[in-house]
Every structure is written in structure tokens, then in C-alpha cells.
Amino acid sequence: MEKLTSWDEFEKTIFTPEEIAESDLRVALIGELIKARDEQGISQKELEKLSGVKQPSIARLEKLHTDPRLHTLIKLLVPLGKTLAIVPLETAKQN
């Protein structure tokens, strides 16, 4: 059996390229949400008041312990002055 020396090598043995891409996009999206919240100095509790999404749900989402629904993401992004956009993957990778 081949010895794996990195997470990337191990990941490729158990996940399909599509699953890896989906995970990478989820991590990037949640990372941008956290970044926007941090840049504006808004706590999870404050975001709860602004969005109507409960703080424990925000915490689970930010820890990637749950997959958010589209309407939940929108409810969180609007008070942060953000939106979602659909762009070709090649464009997203260049940025």
C-alpha cells in the first residue's frame, strides 16, 4: 500500500474531484462570510439581531458543522452588504 504524505494525497484517494470542488467552494463561501463579519466588527450575536438567524446556527455554519440553506445565507449576507454571484469556476479560481 502506498504511503500518503499529505492531506491532499489522502483526500484524493477517498473523495471524487467533484466532492473536493464542492467542499472547496463551501469553505471559500463561509470564509468570505466570516471575513465580511470580522471586517465590519460584527459579532455573531449582533449578526443574529440583524439577520434573524440564531447565533448558535451562525456558529455551526462558521465551523462548517452544517450546510446552510440558500435563504439562510442570503439572510446573513444582506446585513453585511454582500450578495451571492454565479461565476464560471475558471474566473473564481483566478481571483
Biotite code that builds the C-alpha atoms (Angstrom):
import biotite.structure as struc

atoms = struc.array([
    struc.Atom([0.000, 0.000, 0.000], chain_id="A", res_id=1, res_name="MET", atom_name="CA", element="C"),
    struc.Atom([1.276, 3.437, -0.972], chain_id="A", res_id=2, res_name="GLU", atom_name="CA", element="C"),
    struc.Atom([2.236, 5.741, 1.893], chain_id="A", res_id=3, res_name="LYS", atom_name="CA", element="C"),
    struc.Atom([0.355, 9.042, 1.807], chain_id="A", res_id=4, res_name="LEU", atom_name="CA", element="C"),
    struc.Atom([2.329, 12.059, 2.966], chain_id="A", res_id=5, res_name="THR", atom_name="CA", element="C"),
    struc.Atom([-0.238, 14.860, 2.843], chain_id="A", res_id=6, res_name="SER", atom_name="CA", element="C"),
    struc.Atom([-3.920, 15.574, 3.360], chain_id="A", res_id=7, res_name="TRP", atom_name="CA", element="C"),
    struc.Atom([-4.230, 16.432, -0.353], chain_id="A", res_id=8, res_name="ASP", atom_name="CA", element="C"),
    struc.Atom([-2.961, 12.980, -1.332], chain_id="A", res_id=9, res_name="GLU", atom_name="CA", element="C"),
    struc.Atom([-5.254, 11.264, 1.169], chain_id="A", res_id=10, res_name="PHE", atom_name="CA", element="C"),
    struc.Atom([-8.228, 13.415, 0.145], chain_id="A", res_id=11, res_name="GLU", atom_name="CA", element="C"),
    struc.Atom([-7.810, 12.381, -3.492], chain_id="A", res_id=12, res_name="LYS", atom_name="CA", element="C"),
    struc.Atom([-7.986, 8.699, -2.529], chain_id="A", res_id=13, res_name="THR", atom_name="CA", element="C"),
    struc.Atom([-11.354, 8.930, -0.760], chain_id="A", res_id=14, res_name="ILE", atom_name="CA", element="C"),
    struc.Atom([-13.210, 11.802, -2.499], chain_id="A", res_id=15, res_name="PHE", atom_name="CA", element="C"),
    struc.Atom([-14.119, 12.415, -6.114], chain_id="A", res_id=16, res_name="THR", atom_name="CA", element="C"),
    struc.Atom([-12.877, 15.603, -7.813], chain_id="A", res_id=17, res_name="PRO", atom_name="CA", element="C"),
    struc.Atom([-16.463, 16.881, -7.710], chain_id="A", res_id=18, res_name="GLU", atom_name="CA", element="C"),
    struc.Atom([-16.711, 16.325, -3.944], chain_id="A", res_id=19, res_name="GLU", atom_name="CA", element="C"),
    struc.Atom([-13.394, 18.108, -3.411], chain_id="A", res_id=20, res_name="ILE", atom_name="CA", element="C"),
    struc.Atom([-14.518, 21.048, -5.574], chain_id="A", res_id=21, res_name="ALA", atom_name="CA", element="C"),
    struc.Atom([-17.821, 21.288, -3.688], chain_id="A", res_id=22, res_name="GLU", atom_name="CA", element="C"),
    struc.Atom([-16.031, 21.269, -0.343], chain_id="A", res_id=23, res_name="SER", atom_name="CA", element="C"),
    struc.Atom([-13.548, 23.895, -1.508], chain_id="A", res_id=24, res_name="ASP", atom_name="CA", element="C"),
    struc.Atom([-16.392, 26.160, -2.639], chain_id="A", res_id=25, res_name="LEU", atom_name="CA", element="C"),
    struc.Atom([-18.239, 25.723, 0.661], chain_id="A", res_id=26, res_name="ARG", atom_name="CA", element="C"),
    struc.Atom([-15.098, 26.584, 2.630], chain_id="A", res_id=27, res_name="VAL", atom_name="CA", element="C"),
    struc.Atom([-14.433, 29.653, 0.449], chain_id="A", res_id=28, res_name="ALA", atom_name="CA", element="C"),
    struc.Atom([-18.023, 30.894, 0.786], chain_id="A", res_id=29, res_name="LEU", atom_name="CA", element="C"),
    struc.Atom([-18.113, 30.560, 4.555], chain_id="A", res_id=30, res_name="ILE", atom_name="CA", element="C"),
    struc.Atom([-14.621, 32.082, 4.756], chain_id="A", res_id=31, res_name="GLY", atom_name="CA", element="C"),
    struc.Atom([-15.879, 35.152, 2.885], chain_id="A", res_id=32, res_name="GLU", atom_name="CA", element="C"),
    struc.Atom([-18.876, 35.417, 5.196], chain_id="A", res_id=33, res_name="LEU", atom_name="CA", element="C"),
    struc.Atom([-16.611, 35.307, 8.263], chain_id="A", res_id=34, res_name="ILE", atom_name="CA", element="C"),
    struc.Atom([-14.248, 37.830, 6.674], chain_id="A", res_id=35, res_name="LYS", atom_name="CA", element="C"),
    struc.Atom([-17.097, 40.265, 5.938], chain_id="A", res_id=36, res_name="ALA", atom_name="CA", element="C"),
    struc.Atom([-18.415, 39.941, 9.505], chain_id="A", res_id=37, res_name="ARG", atom_name="CA", element="C"),
    struc.Atom([-14.953, 40.431, 11.012], chain_id="A", res_id=38, res_name="ASP", atom_name="CA", element="C"),
    struc.Atom([-14.105, 43.394, 8.762], chain_id="A", res_id=39, res_name="GLU", atom_name="CA", element="C"),
    struc.Atom([-17.261, 45.147, 9.942], chain_id="A", res_id=40, res_name="GLN", atom_name="CA", element="C"),
    struc.Atom([-16.606, 44.284, 13.577], chain_id="A", res_id=41, res_name="GLY", atom_name="CA", element="C"),
    struc.Atom([-19.926, 42.479, 13.895], chain_id="A", res_id=42, res_name="ILE", atom_name="CA", element="C"),
    struc.Atom([-20.184, 39.663, 16.426], chain_id="A", res_id=43, res_name="SER", atom_name="CA", element="C"),
    struc.Atom([-22.234, 36.553, 15.798], chain_id="A", res_id=44, res_name="GLN", atom_name="CA", element="C"),
    struc.Atom([-24.763, 37.834, 18.347], chain_id="A", res_id=45, res_name="LYS", atom_name="CA", element="C"),
    struc.Atom([-25.040, 41.175, 16.531], chain_id="A", res_id=46, res_name="GLU", atom_name="CA", element="C"),
    struc.Atom([-25.464, 39.353, 13.219], chain_id="A", res_id=47, res_name="LEU", atom_name="CA", element="C"),
    struc.Atom([-28.272, 37.365, 14.836], chain_id="A", res_id=48, res_name="GLU", atom_name="CA", element="C"),
    struc.Atom([-30.085, 40.628, 15.630], chain_id="A", res_id=49, res_name="LYS", atom_name="CA", element="C"),
    struc.Atom([-29.509, 41.990, 12.121], chain_id="A", res_id=50, res_name="LEU", atom_name="CA", element="C"),
    struc.Atom([-30.392, 38.825, 10.208], chain_id="A", res_id=51, res_name="SER", atom_name="CA", element="C"),
    struc.Atom([-32.852, 36.896, 12.347], chain_id="A", res_id=52, res_name="GLY", atom_name="CA", element="C"),
    struc.Atom([-30.610, 33.815, 12.160], chain_id="A", res_id=53, res_name="VAL", atom_name="CA", element="C"),
    struc.Atom([-29.906, 32.457, 15.652], chain_id="A", res_id=54, res_name="LYS", atom_name="CA", element="C"),
    struc.Atom([-26.315, 32.814, 16.914], chain_id="A", res_id=55, res_name="GLN", atom_name="CA", element="C"),
    struc.Atom([-25.833, 29.063, 17.507], chain_id="A", res_id=56, res_name="PRO", atom_name="CA", element="C"),
    struc.Atom([-26.790, 28.459, 13.856], chain_id="A", res_id=57, res_name="SER", atom_name="CA", element="C"),
    struc.Atom([-24.268, 31.086, 12.748], chain_id="A", res_id=58, res_name="ILE", atom_name="CA", element="C"),
    struc.Atom([-21.584, 29.405, 14.882], chain_id="A", res_id=59, res_name="ALA", atom_name="CA", element="C"),
    struc.Atom([-22.336, 25.958, 13.421], chain_id="A", res_id=60, res_name="ARG", atom_name="CA", element="C"),
    struc.Atom([-22.249, 27.389, 9.913], chain_id="A", res_id=61, res_name="LEU", atom_name="CA", element="C"),
    struc.Atom([-18.930, 29.188, 10.513], chain_id="A", res_id=62, res_name="GLU", atom_name="CA", element="C"),
    struc.Atom([-17.393, 25.990, 11.905], chain_id="A", res_id=63, res_name="LYS", atom_name="CA", element="C"),
    struc.Atom([-18.605, 24.124, 8.807], chain_id="A", res_id=64, res_name="LEU", atom_name="CA", element="C"),
    struc.Atom([-20.678, 21.814, 11.001], chain_id="A", res_id=65, res_name="HIS", atom_name="CA", element="C"),
    struc.Atom([-23.758, 22.369, 8.860], chain_id="A", res_id=66, res_name="THR", atom_name="CA", element="C"),
    struc.Atom([-24.636, 23.098, 5.254], chain_id="A", res_id=67, res_name="ASP", atom_name="CA", element="C"),
    struc.Atom([-26.618, 26.319, 5.120], chain_id="A", res_id=68, res_name="PRO", atom_name="CA", element="C"),
    struc.Atom([-29.755, 26.742, 3.079], chain_id="A", res_id=69, res_name="ARG", atom_name="CA", element="C"),
    struc.Atom([-29.722, 29.401, 0.408], chain_id="A", res_id=70, res_name="LEU", atom_name="CA", element="C"),
    struc.Atom([-32.260, 31.593, 2.219], chain_id="A", res_id=71, res_name="HIS", atom_name="CA", element="C"),
    struc.Atom([-30.134, 31.432, 5.380], chain_id="A", res_id=72, res_name="THR", atom_name="CA", element="C"),
    struc.Atom([-27.041, 32.588, 3.503], chain_id="A", res_id=73, res_name="LEU", atom_name="CA", element="C"),
    struc.Atom([-28.967, 35.457, 1.971], chain_id="A", res_id=74, res_name="ILE", atom_name="CA", element="C"),
    struc.Atom([-30.355, 36.460, 5.378], chain_id="A", res_id=75, res_name="LYS", atom_name="CA", element="C"),
    struc.Atom([-26.776, 36.582, 6.700], chain_id="A", res_id=76, res_name="LEU", atom_name="CA", element="C"),
    struc.Atom([-25.219, 38.329, 3.715], chain_id="A", res_id=77, res_name="LEU", atom_name="CA", element="C"),
    struc.Atom([-27.722, 41.169, 3.279], chain_id="A", res_id=78, res_name="VAL", atom_name="CA", element="C"),
    struc.Atom([-26.979, 42.925, 6.601], chain_id="A", res_id=79, res_name="PRO", atom_name="CA", element="C"),
    struc.Atom([-23.270, 42.610, 5.755], chain_id="A", res_id=80, res_name="LEU", atom_name="CA", element="C"),
    struc.Atom([-23.885, 44.403, 2.454], chain_id="A", res_id=81, res_name="GLY", atom_name="CA", element="C"),
    struc.Atom([-22.979, 41.288, 0.445], chain_id="A", res_id=82, res_name="LYS", atom_name="CA", element="C"),
    struc.Atom([-24.670, 39.079, -2.118], chain_id="A", res_id=83, res_name="THR", atom_name="CA", element="C"),
    struc.Atom([-24.032, 35.827, -3.940], chain_id="A", res_id=84, res_name="LEU", atom_name="CA", element="C"),
    struc.Atom([-22.905, 35.694, -7.545], chain_id="A", res_id=85, res_name="ALA", atom_name="CA", element="C"),
    struc.Atom([-22.689, 32.847, -10.024], chain_id="A", res_id=86, res_name="ILE", atom_name="CA", element="C"),
    struc.Atom([-19.454, 32.972, -11.981], chain_id="A", res_id=87, res_name="VAL", atom_name="CA", element="C"),
    struc.Atom([-17.569, 30.436, -14.069], chain_id="A", res_id=88, res_name="PRO", atom_name="CA", element="C"),
    struc.Atom([-15.209, 28.316, -11.949], chain_id="A", res_id=89, res_name="LEU", atom_name="CA", element="C"),
    struc.Atom([-12.229, 29.431, -14.019], chain_id="A", res_id=90, res_name="GLU", atom_name="CA", element="C"),
    struc.Atom([-12.966, 33.072, -13.132], chain_id="A", res_id=91, res_name="THR", atom_name="CA", element="C"),
    struc.Atom([-13.363, 32.240, -9.461], chain_id="A", res_id=92, res_name="ALA", atom_name="CA", element="C"),
    struc.Atom([-10.012, 30.400, -9.398], chain_id="A", res_id=93, res_name="LYS", atom_name="CA", element="C"),
    struc.Atom([-8.182, 33.373, -10.935], chain_id="A", res_id=94, res_name="GLN", atom_name="CA", element="C"),
    struc.Atom([-9.327, 35.800, -8.224], chain_id="A", res_id=95, res_name="ASN", atom_name="CA", element="C"),
])
